[in-house]
Amino acid sequence: MVYTWKKSSRSAPSSQCIETSAAARGAAVRDSKLGDRSPLLHLSTSQYASFIAAVRRDHFTS
């Protein structure tokens, strides 16, 4: 599969970021710093929606 990766326009070059791409049955997520060397996390459509909702709630803030 060919992925078209997107990174948030709000992310700074040196910050911790992820990139996302549409996948066959949902989305793929990778570490933007590792690029093509990054392992991929494949999420179903419902898992991806839950992930985005958690990000919007600041669930991952340390």
NORTAHU-V479595 format. One record per residue. N is the residue number from 1. RES is the residue in one small letter. SS is DSSP state (@ for helix, = for strand, . for the rest). Layout:
# NORTAHU-V479595
N:RES:SS  N:RES:SS
This chain:
# NORTAHU-V479595
1:m:.  2:v:.  3:y:.  4:t:.  5:w:.  6:k:=  7:k:=  8:s:.  9:s:.  10:r:.  11:s:.  12:a:.  13:p:.  14:s:.  15:s:.  16:q:.  17:c:.  18:i:=  19:e:=  20:t:=  21:s:=  22:a:=  23:a:=  24:a:.  25:r:.  26:g:=  27:a:=  28:a:=  29:v:=  30:r:=  31:d:=  32:s:.  33:k:.  34:l:.  35:g:@  36:d:@  37:r:@  38:s:.  39:p:.  40:l:.  41:l:=  42:h:=  43:l:=  44:s:=  45:t:@  46:s:@  47:q:@  48:y:@  49:a:@  50:s:@  51:f:@  52:i:@  53:a:@  54:a:@  55:v:@  56:r:@  57:r:.  58:d:.  59:h:.  60:f:.  61:t:.  62:s:.
